[in-house]
Each structure stands twice: as C-alpha cells, then as structure tokens.
C-alpha cells in the first residue's frame, strides 16, 4: 500500500524511467538558470535537490509530505507545507521552481498569485505540467490539466512576461509512448460504463495507482531494453507546440 500511495511521485524505479528521465531534464534546464535564493514547491522524492542546490545560495524545498529522506546537503531547507498560501514573506526568492504540481492545486489562480508575491522584482517562475492532449487517460490525482494557451492565460494574470516551451521526445520516446497507449487502451476496454469520467476523482485514485503501476511494470517486462534505454538526452525543450509531453513555462515578474 505504501508503494501505491506514491504512484504520483516519480522514482528511480526502472518502470518509471520514461517519466523519470523527462523530469530530470526539467531539473537540468532549471539548474542552468537559477541563482541566488530558490524555492521549490513539490519536493517529491527529492531527486532534484542534488541538481539545484549547488547552483544557488539558498534552496528551500516544500512539500505537503516528506515522501523520502531529504539528502543532507548544505544550504538546503525542507519545510512541510500545504499550498497555497506560501508561508514566506513578500519578495523572498529570486526563483521559484515547481514541477508537476500545479495540476494538483484546486485554486490554481491563488497558487500563481502566491508565487508572484514571494518572488523579487525580475524573479522567475519555472514550471512544468502535463500537456493535456497527450494524456492517455483521466488522471484522478489531477484537478485539471492544461493546454498551451490555458496555461499561458493563467500565468499572464500575475506575470507580464512568459516564455512558453514544451518537452518533446525522439523516436525512442515515441516508441515507448505508442506501446503505452496501446496498453492503456486494452485496459480501458473494460471500463464499458466510462466510469473514469463519471466517478468522483477520490474514488478513482487507488484503482488508478494500482493499474498504473501494473501497466508500467508490464511494459518493462515486455520490452525492458526500450524502457531502460531512454535517457534524458532523448528529450528536448523547444517552443511549445502540439505533441509535447509536458509544458515547460518560464514566467518573469
């Protein structure tokens, strides 16, 4: 049950490799941009700390729960916090990074306003979230998912400058995505009453976790070479367009 409860938290498990390598790219790009005082919203399992902390003066990372021991790294502070609001003073940070979090936030507009509030003038938000058209099924852990223009409009309410990019994959990534699509379609055939769209999210979360984990491990068994061969370099960040897996936006205050 502990494993199932963390299905939304990407791990280094081989079955998560398709998503894990994509997540690493976000941290790698952010590490090339950040400096000064940095806030991360959504610590997850903490694998991003080792990439971000060495690039900044102070790194504060927050999460609603501590899913794994936080690496003992100088200049890193972990706080347990449900957001919004953010329990920090105005203009406290030079950068805020938040990867695969906003889709879980009920009041996303308040979330964006709070981020803008804690950023200093000229500070930047670096954010990722799934690109809604690329999702293969309803994810009941997500309050909503965004299209490119939807996310742009939301961020524009608090940020005057927005750079809209997306995370794309090469042929190897596309092959895994297609295998995953076929597998999800086979599972969805049993949902003859379309319960995934009819039932409340809370009732679907545990079944989704279970089926998601079973599906990823089945894909690993069937094609271990493809699943484990995907690397961060198989993904790239480019201007947002149809077909990107994640939205990667940078908003400047």
Helices and strands as residue ranges (DSSP letters): H 2-5, G 14-16, H 17-31, E 37-41, H 49-52, G 53-55, E 58-63, E 76-80, E 93-99, G 102-104, H 108-118, E 119-130, G 132-134, H 148-156, E 161-169, H 171-188, H 195-198, H 201-222, H 224-229, G 232-234, E 235-239, E 246-252
